Amino acid sequence: MRNAGDGPLPALALRVQDRAREEVREFLSEDGFREHRLYVLEVAGSHPHIKIGYSSNPWARLNQHIGVMNRWHHTLIRAHVSEPLDDKLSGKAAEEQAHIFMRKLYPVTAPRAREAFMGTDFKFGKTCADIAVNLTKYSA
């Protein structure tokens, strides 16, 4: 993509991003927008990466990430949100476990972002997040 301040994102990038956001909105509308969940983002740009994070409001957090990405001319390609977790403590535990899984095979993180993994793919990030959620939910 381009450097910050080089104008708007291309129309195709915006369409791809809007489609990813809409898929998350549809999923959350069935199950709840304000639940403790992990999210996985595939980001295209100068440092393509997969980001795994936790939020108690994943819809709002997704939109915050998109705003930051767009300022730096990065584009959301795909997004995934996990099944709900019980509380913030279990959400943070699942997030840390997902990061541990990712670091085992993909130790390179994006510059200044310990939650953003370079050289991996979306399916692997999604798998790591979902396994971490299941381990956290069923280990109590």
Backbone as a ProteinNet text record, in pm:
[ID]
protein_1_A
[PRIMARY]
MRNAGDGPLPALALRVQDRAREEVREFLSEDGFREHRLYVLEVAGSHPHIKIGYSSNPWARLNQHIGVMNRWHHTLIRAHVSEPLDDKLSGKAAEEQAHIFMRKLYPVTAPRAREAFMGTDFKFGKTCADIAVNLTKYSA
[TERTIARY]
84.6	0	89	31.3	106.3	145.4	222.7	259	144.7	143.3	40	39.2	-81	-94.2	-88.5	-81.7	-73.4	-210.7	-315	-447.7	-530.2	-653.1	-743.9	-701.8	-756.1	-732.3	-800.5	-745.6	-811.6	-950.4	-1038.2	-1176.5	-1182.1	-1096.9	-1096.4	-1061	-962.3	-923.3	-1039.4	-1110.8	-1225.8	-1337.7	-1360.6	-1464.6	-1428.2	-1302.4	-1257.7	-1274.5	-1232.8	-1244	-1389.6	-1476.5	-1618.8	-1681.3	-1639.6	-1691.6	-1648.5	-1523.5	-1474.1	-1549.5	-1569.9	-1643.2	-1787.3	-1850.5	-1990.1	-2002.1	-1906.8	-1910.4	-1903.5	-1821.2	-1812.8	-1943.2	-1997.6	-2123.9	-2235.2	-2244.6	-2347	-2328.1	-2203.9	-2176.3	-2213	-2172.3	-2199.5	-2347.1	-2419.6	-2562.2	-2640.7	-2590.2	-2656.3	-2626.3	-2510.6	-2461.9	-2431.2	-2429.4	-2403.6	-2280.2	-2299.1	-2189.7	-2096.8	-2147.2	-2066.9	-2040.8	-1957.7	-1915.8	-1764.1	-1707.9	-1562.6	-1521.3	-1437.2	-1396.8	-1253.3	-1192.5	-1069.7	-1107.7	-1021.7	-1041.6	-910.6	-922.9	-807.9	-828.1	-726	-733.4	-620.3	-652	-550.2	-536.5	-415.3	-390.8	-290.6	-327.7	-237.5	-180.9	-56.4	7.5	157.7	230.3	376.2	435.4	364.4	403.7	282.8	253	136.5	149.7	39.4	45.6	-92.1	-87.3	-206.7	-201.9	-309.3	-317	-420	-381.7	-474.5	-486.4	-609.6	-633.5	-757	-781.3	-897.9	-977.3	-1108.7	-1193.6	-1325.1	-1378.4	-1512.7	-1618.1	-1572.9	-1661.7	-1591.8	-1591	-1511.5	-1556.5	-1683.7	-1729.6	-1665.9	-1669.8	-1608.5	-1457.7	-1396.2	-1250.7	-1210.8	-1289.1	-1262.3	-1264.2	-1363.4	-1373.8	-1259.4	-1212.8	-1095.2	-972.5	-953	-838.4	-844.9	-962.2	-976.9	-939.4	-981.6	-945.9	-795.6	-727.9	-581.8	-516.5	-561.6	-505	-515.5	-632.2	-655.4	-567	-539.4	-449.4	-310.5	-270.5	-138.1	-145.5	-259	-282.5	-262.5	-309.8	-320	-466.7	-493	-630.1	-662.4	-778.9	-829.8	-873.1	-817.8	-852.9	-959.7	-934.9	-1030.6	-1029.7	-1141.6	-1151.7	-1232.5	-1198.6	-1267.3	-1283	-1397.6	-1416.1	-1451	-1400.4	-1419.3	-1557	-1583.3	-1700.5	-1678.6	-1786.8	-1770	-1698.3	-1629.1	-1565.8	-1642.9	-1614.7	-1692.9	-1667.4	-1541.1	-1508.1	-1374.1	-1334.1	-1209	-1088.9	-1087.8	-976	-957.1	-1065.8	-1054.1	-1019.3	-1066.7	-1032.3	-884.3	-828.4	-685.4	-601.4	-646.3	-573.9	-574.9	-689.8	-699.6	-612.9	-611.6	-528.9	-381	-335.9	-195.6	-163.4	-255	-232.1	-224.8	-311.2	-307.3	-173.7	-124.1	5.6	118.7	111.4	212.5	212.6	93.7	84.6	147	113.7	164.9	316.9	371.3	516.4	595.9	534.6	606.1	650	566.6	599.6	633.9	586.1	605.6	654.3	782.9	833.9	848.2	834.2	853.9	723.6	731.4	614.7	635.7	525.3	532.1	601.1	661.8	729.4	636.3	683.1	610.5	474.9	459.6	330.4	350	352.3	377.8	260.5	145.1	27.3	7.6	99.3	87.1	200.2	164.2	260.5	278.3	404.5	436.8	477	453.3	495.2	400.9	283.6	185.5	62.3	-39	-161.3	-282.1	-391.3	-514.3	-568	-567.7	-623	-547.6	-415.8	-338	-370	-380.3	-415.9	-553	-647	-783.4	-783.4	-707.8	-698.5	-637.9	-529.9	-466.4	-564.2	-638.1	-734.2	-845.3	-901.1	-1012.7	-969.7	-851.6	-802.1	-778	-718.9	-694.5	-825.3	-927.2	-1058.2	-1113.6	-1110.8	-1164.3	-1088.1	-956.2	-877.6	-912.7	-931.9	-965.3	-1105.4	-1199.6	-1338.5	-1355.4	-1284.2	-1307.8	-1202	-1110.1	-1009	-1049.1	-1154.8	-1197.4	-1271.3
-117.6	0	123.8	238.8	364.4	411	517.4	577.7	664.5	689	773.8	909.5	960.5	1092.4	1096.7	979.9	977.5	969.5	1007.5	1005.4	888.4	876.1	771.4	632.8	532.2	394.5	369.8	280.2	245.5	186	202.7	155	4.3	-73.4	-217.8	-251.2	-185	-208.4	-177.2	-70.5	-34.5	-137	-190.7	-293.7	-420.9	-462.9	-582.7	-561.4	-447.2	-414.5	-411.3	-350.8	-345.1	-484.1	-571.9	-708.4	-781.3	-766.2	-830.1	-777	-647.1	-587.3	-636.8	-647.4	-693.4	-837.9	-923.3	-1062.8	-1069.8	-988.3	-985.5	-932.5	-826.5	-771.2	-874.7	-951.5	-1055.1	-1162.4	-1205.7	-1306.8	-1255.9	-1134.1	-1079.6	-1049.7	-1015.9	-985.2	-1107.8	-1227.3	-1350.1	-1383.8	-1337.6	-1388.2	-1279.7	-1156.2	-1049.2	-967.3	-836.3	-745.8	-718.4	-729.4	-694.3	-818.1	-902.5	-1024.4	-1027.4	-1096.7	-1114	-1212.6	-1167.7	-1251	-1219.9	-1316.6	-1290.2	-1252.3	-1176.2	-1143.3	-1166.8	-1199.7	-1222.8	-1134.6	-1056	-966	-998.3	-1006.1	-1015.5	-876.7	-822.9	-684.8	-680.6	-612.5	-590.1	-450.4	-434.5	-304	-319.6	-220.4	-224.6	-337	-378.3	-491.9	-583.8	-666.3	-754.8	-844.3	-860.8	-939.7	-990.3	-1079.6	-1129.6	-1074.1	-1013.3	-959.8	-1038.9	-1078.7	-1146.4	-1060	-1029.4	-946.8	-992.3	-926.1	-953.5	-824.1	-836.7	-721.8	-767.4	-683.1	-707.6	-644.7	-570.5	-510.7	-521.5	-643.2	-663.9	-580.3	-545.3	-463.3	-324.8	-262.8	-130.2	-138.9	-243.3	-258.5	-277.2	-356	-374.7	-240.6	-159.7	-29.1	63.9	55.1	133.3	90.4	-41.1	-91	-45.6	-51.2	-9.4	137.7	220.9	362.9	384.9	314	326.5	270.5	153.2	91.4	186	243.6	329	452.7	506.3	622.4	587.8	462.8	418.7	345.1	352.9	287.7	136.8	80.4	-64.6	-98.5	-221.4	-263.3	-392.5	-397.4	-521	-612.2	-732.5	-828.5	-925.7	-983.5	-1075.6	-1054.4	-1090.3	-1080.1	-1197.8	-1238.1	-1348.2	-1310.9	-1341.3	-1327.3	-1463.7	-1490.7	-1620.7	-1631.6	-1748.9	-1768.4	-1687.8	-1654	-1572.1	-1647.4	-1570.1	-1619.9	-1564.8	-1617.8	-1581.3	-1440.3	-1396.4	-1268.5	-1218.4	-1101.7	-1040.9	-1128.4	-1187.7	-1271.6	-1389.4	-1455.9	-1568.1	-1518	-1400.3	-1342.1	-1311.2	-1250.8	-1220.1	-1347.7	-1449.2	-1577.3	-1642.9	-1640.9	-1699.4	-1621.4	-1489.7	-1408.1	-1445	-1455.3	-1489.4	-1628.4	-1723.9	-1858.8	-1858.4	-1781.7	-1772.4	-1713.7	-1613.2	-1554.2	-1654.9	-1735.8	-1839.8	-1938.2	-1981.8	-2073.3	-2009.9	-1884.5	-1816.9	-1804.2	-1767.6	-1747	-1875.3	-1989.5	-2116.7	-2135.9	-2097.8	-2115	-1985.4	-1874.1	-1744.7	-1641.1	-1643.6	-1553.9	-1408.2	-1377.6	-1239.8	-1162	-1054	-967.4	-841.5	-776.3	-650.9	-544.9	-445.8	-341.2	-277.1	-268.9	-206.1	-270.5	-400.4	-465.2	-611.5	-639.7	-776.4	-870.8	-816.6	-898.7	-918.8	-871.3	-877.8	-964	-1074.1	-1174.1	-1170.9	-1161.7	-1156.7	-1295.4	-1323.3	-1449.1	-1564.5	-1537.3	-1642.8	-1620.1	-1701.3	-1682.6	-1676.6	-1631.1	-1607.9	-1736	-1845	-1970.4	-2017.3	-2002.6	-2043.3	-1955	-1825	-1734.6	-1765.2	-1791.3	-1825.4	-1954.7	-2053.4	-2181.2	-2161.1	-2084	-2057.3	-1989.5	-1891.7	-1820.6	-1913.7	-1991.1	-2078.7	-2188.6	-2244.6	-2346.3	-2283.8	-2165.5	-2097.1	-2069.2	-2027.8	-2002.7	-2132.7	-2240.2	-2367.7	-2420.1	-2407.5	-2452.1	-2370.9	-2242.8	-2155.5	-2184.6	-2203	-2227	-2358.7	-2461	-2594.9	-2641.5	-2553.8	-2593.3	-2554.9	-2476.3	-2431.8	-2537.9
0	0	0	24.1	19.5	159.6	164.6	292.1	342.2	472	531.7	463.5	437.7	379.1	228.2	161.2	15	-51.9	16.4	-42.6	7.1	-43.4	4.2	-43.6	24.2	-18.1	-152	-232.5	-359	-333.9	-430.6	-417.7	-391.6	-457.6	-436.4	-291.5	-235.2	-95.7	-2.1	-28.4	55.1	43.7	-75.9	-92.9	-17.7	-26.8	44.8	195.5	242.3	384.6	430.2	351.7	386.5	391.9	299.9	301.6	428.6	468.2	590.8	712.4	717.4	830	833.8	719.3	713.7	760.4	726	771.8	923.8	984.1	1130.6	1189.1	1130.2	1180.4	1177.7	1068.1	1058.5	1164.9	1185.9	1287.9	1427	1458.6	1591.5	1612.6	1507.4	1523.7	1568.7	1539.8	1582.3	1727.2	1777.7	1906.2	2008.2	1970	2064.9	2030.7	2025.1	1989.3	2107.3	2228.3	2345.4	2429.3	2380.9	2450.6	2453.8	2551.1	2558.6	2450.1	2357.5	2244.2	2201.6	2132.8	2060.6	1918.2	1854.5	1713.6	1640.2	1512.7	1425.7	1303	1270.3	1155.9	1058.9	931.3	827.1	767.3	773.3	734	618.9	511.5	398.3	410.2	369.7	373.7	364.1	412.2	403.8	488.6	592.4	676.6	690.4	588.6	598.4	721.3	793.5	916.2	957.5	1054.8	1121.7	1263.2	1307.9	1443.4	1521.5	1641.7	1732.6	1856.9	1894.2	2012	2086.5	2199	2283.2	2298.1	2307.5	2336.7	2398.8	2484.7	2537.9	2446.5	2347.9	2248.3	2111.6	2054.2	1932.2	1812.8	1804.4	1691.9	1697.8	1814.1	1828.8	1808.4	1861.3	1847.4	1701.3	1627	1484.6	1412.5	1441.7	1376.8	1416.1	1540.4	1581	1500.4	1489.1	1412.7	1267.2	1207.4	1068.3	1052.6	1145.2	1138.4	1141.5	1230	1238.3	1112.7	1068.9	948.6	829.1	811.9	695	695.9	814.1	820.8	769.3	785.1	739.9	606.8	541	412.4	420.2	529.4	542.2	526.4	485.6	456.6	528.1	589.3	647.1	532.8	528.7	424.5	474.8	590.7	652.1	802.6	866.7	1011.6	1064	1184.5	1251.8	1398.3	1455.1	1599.4	1655.6	1774.7	1838.1	1900.8	1950.7	2034.6	2163.2	2234.3	2355.1	2467.6	2548.2	2670.2	2790.1	2907.6	3025.8	3076.2	3074.6	3135.9	3082.4	3131.4	3085.4	3119.7	3237	3278.2	3182.6	3146.7	3052	2912.1	2876.2	2746.5	2734.9	2838.3	2837.4	2839.9	2913.7	2917.1	2778.8	2713	2579	2480	2491.2	2402.9	2419.4	2543.1	2567.1	2512.8	2530	2478.1	2325.4	2260	2113.6	2067.7	2139.6	2104.5	2122.8	2227.5	2249.5	2133.2	2091.4	1976.2	1852.1	1825.1	1706	1710.2	1826.1	1837.6	1817.5	1842.4	1824.7	1679.4	1585	1443.7	1372.4	1423.6	1357.2	1458.2	1489.4	1594.3	1552.1	1424.4	1378.1	1393.1	1468.4	1482.5	1399.4	1368.6	1292.9	1379.1	1317.4	1395.1	1497.6	1620.4	1731.9	1760	1733.8	1755	1793.7	1922.1	1966.5	1938	1903.1	1873.5	1724	1642.5	1497	1441.7	1379.4	1335.6	1184.7	1143	1000.6	952.9	824.9	766.1	792.9	840.6	867.4	780.5	801.3	724.7	816.4	759.9	834.1	896.4	820.5	873.1	996.1	995.7	1111.8	1231.9	1211.6	1320.7	1377.3	1289.9	1331.4	1412.8	1367.5	1439.1	1577.1	1584.9	1714.5	1810.4	1762.5	1847.2	1893.9	1802.8	1839.3	1936.3	1917.2	2010.8	2147.8	2150.4	2277.8	2350.6	2278.2	2339.4	2396.1	2318.4	2367	2487.7	2486.5	2601.6	2725.5	2708.3	2821.4	2872.9	2783.3	2823.7	2897.7	2853.8	2906.1	3004.8	3043.1	3140.3	3282.6	3295.8	3428.8	3504.7
[MASK]
++++++++++++++++++++++++++++++++++++++++++++++++++++++++++++++++++++++++++++++++++++++++++++++++++++++++++++++++++++++++++++++++++++++++++++

